[in-house]
Amino acid sequence: MNWEDECYLLSKRKFRENANIINIFSRSKGKVSGIVYGGNSRKIRNYLQISNKLFIVHNSKNDNKSSYFKTELIKPISPLYFNDKERTSALISLCSILNYLLPEDQPNKNIYKAFEEFLNSINLNNWIILYIFFELNLIKFLGYDANLSQFKNNDLTSRDIVKVKIDTLFHEIPVYLILNKPPEKISKYLISKSLYFTRNLIQSRFFIPNNLPFPKSRILLESYFN
């Protein structure tokens, strides 16, 4: 089966002497894995970086055979932030989470659109807030809605954090997440509480039940705001 599409690189690992097995997130096909021959050559290796936007030509004789990719760079993303440890961790974190949680060969256009919007906004000053909102939306897109809007009736005035019960557990949630709008003032404390909350949801709903290792890059990202 042959097709071509735009995509983002989620992961890669070395395969034999001069090839890579990569996982990509395609606009029309979802998460797909395949082999890139020559992936360790200087030309391809330089742009085969996590989160970069690629053009993919996919080839496979049938569904039971290995897939092969020919790749071209559309837009470099990760190299722009090699000197920015927080943004680099965010990019690796999101790609790792998507790589673990996205089902194989199933289009996820809502997630793709949200992911692309975040990547196009990561240069903004409030990028970490956008990251947090992406994680919340990802949880919803994957089938679990925390339904934070139900807590809008609480007394939210003059408070940054509220303690509420979701399912059987209590969580400390930043008010701006309940109101679904960026906070007027951003602090490390507020970011830390937000990342802790979304991490707990992601872990308890997806990673722990499926016995999946939680990405170290996500834990590292959180540590920068503690």
C-alpha positions as CSV (number, residue, x, y, z in Angstrom):
1,M,0.0,0.0,0.0
2,N,1.4,3.3,-1.1
3,W,0.5,6.8,0.2
4,E,2.1,10.1,1.1
5,D,1.3,12.7,3.7
6,E,2.6,15.4,6.0
7,C,3.6,14.2,9.5
8,Y,5.6,14.9,12.7
9,L,8.3,12.6,13.9
10,L,7.4,11.1,17.3
11,S,10.3,8.6,17.8
12,K,13.3,6.9,16.2
13,R,15.7,4.1,16.9
14,K,18.6,2.7,15.0
15,F,17.9,-0.4,12.8
16,R,20.8,-2.3,11.4
17,E,23.9,-0.3,10.3
18,N,22.4,2.6,8.3
19,A,18.7,2.6,8.9
20,N,16.1,3.8,11.5
21,I,12.7,2.6,12.6
22,I,10.6,5.7,13.1
23,N,7.1,6.4,14.4
24,I,5.3,9.4,12.8
25,F,2.1,11.2,13.5
26,S,0.4,11.6,10.1
27,R,-2.5,14.0,9.3
28,S,-4.6,11.3,7.6
29,K,-3.2,8.0,8.9
30,G,-2.5,8.7,12.5
31,K,0.5,7.0,14.2
32,V,2.5,4.8,11.7
33,S,5.8,3.1,12.0
34,G,8.3,2.3,9.3
35,I,11.9,1.9,8.3
36,V,14.0,4.7,6.8
37,Y,17.0,3.4,4.9
38,G,19.9,5.7,5.0
39,G,18.5,7.2,8.2
40,N,21.9,7.4,9.8
41,S,23.5,9.2,6.9
42,R,24.5,12.8,7.6
43,K,21.9,14.3,5.3
44,I,18.9,12.5,6.7
45,R,20.2,12.3,10.3
46,N,20.4,16.1,10.5
47,Y,16.6,16.5,10.0
48,L,15.3,13.3,11.4
49,Q,14.8,15.0,14.8
50,I,11.9,14.5,17.2
51,S,9.0,16.9,16.5
52,N,10.3,18.0,13.1
53,K,7.6,18.2,10.4
54,L,8.3,15.8,7.5
55,F,6.8,14.8,4.1
56,I,6.5,11.0,4.0
57,V,6.2,8.6,1.1
58,H,5.0,5.3,2.5
59,N,5.5,1.9,0.8
60,S,4.3,-1.5,1.8
61,K,3.4,-4.6,-0.2
62,N,0.6,-5.5,2.2
63,D,-0.6,-5.0,5.7
64,N,1.5,-7.9,7.0
65,K,4.8,-6.6,5.6
66,S,7.1,-4.0,7.0
67,S,6.5,-0.4,6.0
68,Y,9.2,1.8,4.4
69,F,9.4,5.6,4.4
70,K,11.1,8.1,2.1
71,T,11.4,11.3,4.0
72,E,11.8,15.0,3.3
73,L,12.0,17.9,5.7
74,I,9.1,20.3,5.6
75,K,9.8,22.4,8.7
76,P,12.5,22.1,11.4
77,I,11.2,22.6,14.9
78,S,13.4,20.9,17.5
79,P,16.7,22.5,16.2
80,L,15.2,26.0,17.0
81,Y,15.2,25.1,20.7
82,F,18.3,23.1,21.2
83,N,19.5,25.8,23.6
84,D,16.2,26.0,25.4
85,K,16.0,23.1,27.9
86,E,12.4,23.8,28.9
87,R,11.0,23.9,25.4
88,T,13.1,21.0,24.3
89,S,11.8,18.9,27.2
90,A,8.2,19.9,26.2
91,L,8.7,18.8,22.6
92,I,10.2,15.5,23.6
93,S,7.6,15.0,26.3
94,L,4.6,15.6,24.0
95,C,6.0,13.4,21.3
96,S,6.7,10.6,23.8
97,I,3.2,10.8,25.3
98,L,1.6,10.7,21.8
99,N,3.9,7.8,20.8
100,Y,2.7,5.8,23.8
101,L,-1.0,6.7,23.7
102,L,-2.0,7.1,20.1
103,P,-3.4,3.9,18.5
104,E,-1.7,2.5,15.4
105,D,-3.0,3.4,12.0
106,Q,-6.0,5.4,13.2
107,P,-6.5,9.0,12.2
108,N,-6.8,11.5,15.1
109,K,-7.4,14.7,13.3
110,N,-8.5,16.6,16.4
111,I,-5.3,15.7,18.2
112,Y,-3.2,16.4,15.1
113,K,-4.7,19.8,14.8
114,A,-4.2,20.6,18.4
115,F,-0.6,19.3,18.3
116,E,0.2,21.4,15.3
117,E,-1.3,24.5,16.8
118,F,0.9,24.0,19.9
119,L,4.0,23.6,17.8
120,N,3.2,26.8,15.9
121,S,2.8,28.6,19.2
122,I,5.8,27.2,21.2
123,N,7.8,30.4,20.6
124,L,5.2,32.5,22.5
125,N,5.9,33.8,26.0
126,N,2.9,31.8,27.4
127,W,3.9,28.5,25.7
128,I,3.9,26.5,28.9
129,I,0.3,27.4,29.5
130,L,-0.6,26.3,26.0
131,Y,1.3,23.1,26.7
132,I,-0.9,22.4,29.8
133,F,-4.1,23.1,27.9
134,F,-2.9,20.7,25.2
135,E,-2.4,17.9,27.8
136,L,-5.9,18.6,29.1
137,N,-7.4,18.4,25.6
138,L,-5.4,15.3,24.8
139,I,-7.0,13.6,27.8
140,K,-10.4,14.5,26.5
141,F,-9.7,13.5,23.0
142,L,-8.5,10.1,24.2
143,G,-11.8,9.4,25.9
144,Y,-11.6,10.8,29.4
145,D,-13.1,14.3,30.1
146,A,-12.2,15.7,33.5
147,N,-15.2,18.0,33.1
148,L,-13.7,20.9,35.0
149,S,-16.5,23.2,33.9
150,Q,-18.7,21.5,36.6
151,F,-16.7,23.4,39.2
152,K,-17.4,26.9,37.8
153,N,-20.2,27.2,40.3
154,N,-17.8,27.1,43.2
155,D,-16.5,30.3,44.8
156,L,-13.5,31.0,42.6
157,T,-13.0,34.6,43.5
158,S,-9.6,35.6,44.9
159,R,-8.2,32.1,44.7
160,D,-5.6,30.7,42.4
161,I,-6.1,27.0,43.5
162,V,-9.2,25.1,44.5
163,K,-9.5,21.6,45.9
164,V,-12.1,19.5,44.2
165,K,-13.1,15.8,43.9
166,I,-12.8,14.1,40.5
167,D,-14.2,10.6,40.6
168,T,-12.9,9.3,43.9
169,L,-9.8,11.5,44.3
170,F,-9.3,15.1,45.5
171,H,-7.1,17.3,43.3
172,E,-5.7,20.8,43.7
173,I,-6.6,22.5,40.5
174,P,-5.6,26.0,39.3
175,V,-8.7,28.1,38.8
176,Y,-7.7,29.2,35.3
177,L,-8.0,25.6,34.1
178,I,-11.6,25.5,35.4
179,L,-12.4,28.8,33.7
180,N,-10.6,27.5,30.5
181,K,-8.7,30.7,29.9
182,P,-5.0,31.6,30.5
183,P,-4.2,33.3,33.8
184,E,-3.5,37.0,34.0
185,K,-0.3,36.3,35.9
186,I,1.9,33.3,35.4
187,S,4.1,32.0,38.2
188,K,6.2,28.9,38.7
189,Y,3.9,27.9,41.5
190,L,0.9,28.0,39.2
191,I,2.7,26.1,36.4
192,S,3.9,23.5,38.8
193,K,0.4,22.8,40.2
194,S,-1.0,22.6,36.7
195,L,1.7,20.2,35.5
196,Y,1.2,18.1,38.6
197,F,-2.5,17.9,38.0
198,T,-2.4,17.0,34.4
199,R,0.4,14.4,35.0
200,N,-1.7,12.7,37.6
201,L,-4.7,12.5,35.2
202,I,-2.6,11.1,32.4
203,Q,-0.8,8.6,34.5
204,S,-3.9,7.3,36.3
205,R,-6.0,7.1,33.2
206,F,-3.6,5.8,30.6
207,F,-0.1,4.9,31.8
208,I,-0.7,3.0,35.1
209,P,-3.6,0.9,33.9
210,N,-1.7,-0.2,30.8
211,N,1.6,-0.7,32.6
212,L,3.4,1.9,30.5
213,P,6.6,3.7,31.6
214,F,5.9,7.4,32.0
215,P,8.2,9.6,29.8
216,K,11.2,10.9,31.7
217,S,11.1,14.0,29.6
218,R,7.7,14.9,31.1
219,I,9.1,14.5,34.6
220,L,12.1,16.6,33.7
221,L,9.9,19.3,32.2
222,E,7.9,19.5,35.5
223,S,11.1,19.8,37.5
224,Y,12.0,23.0,35.8
225,F,9.1,24.7,37.4
226,N,9.3,23.3,40.9
